[in-house]
Amino acid sequence: MRAAARLAWESDASGQPTRSELAERFGVSLEVVAHALREVKARYERLLRQEVRDQVGSEEEIEADLRALLEPRVMVAR
């Protein structure tokens, strides 16, 4: 019961698991989770960059499009 309460408390507002939850779920350290998340993010950015490159012409356009796609957005509830 305490573990479930602790996990529920650690969940972020989006309902996504926290790094602590992931570490516990997969039986690894927080450092391993952090490394894996960095790797996934880097791969995502490489793939996104390639896709954008295939759609636009110049490096300036690529950078501008990537900034627009990757900037944090504030979601407003309606």
Rosetta blueprint (number, residue, H / E / L):
1 M L
2 R H
3 A H
4 A H
5 A H
6 R H
7 L H
8 A H
9 W H
10 E H
11 S L
12 D L
13 A L
14 S L
15 G L
16 Q L
17 P L
18 T L
19 R H
20 S H
21 E H
22 L H
23 A H
24 E H
25 R H
26 F H
27 G L
28 V L
29 S L
30 L H
31 E H
32 V H
33 V H
34 A H
35 H H
36 A H
37 L H
38 R H
39 E H
40 V H
41 K H
42 A H
43 R H
44 Y H
45 E H
46 R H
47 L H
48 L H
49 R H
50 Q H
51 E H
52 V H
53 R H
54 D H
55 Q H
56 V L
57 G L
58 S L
59 E H
60 E H
61 E H
62 I H
63 E H
64 A H
65 D H
66 L H
67 R H
68 A H
69 L H
70 L H
71 E L
72 P L
73 R L
74 V L
75 M L
76 V L
77 A L
78 R L
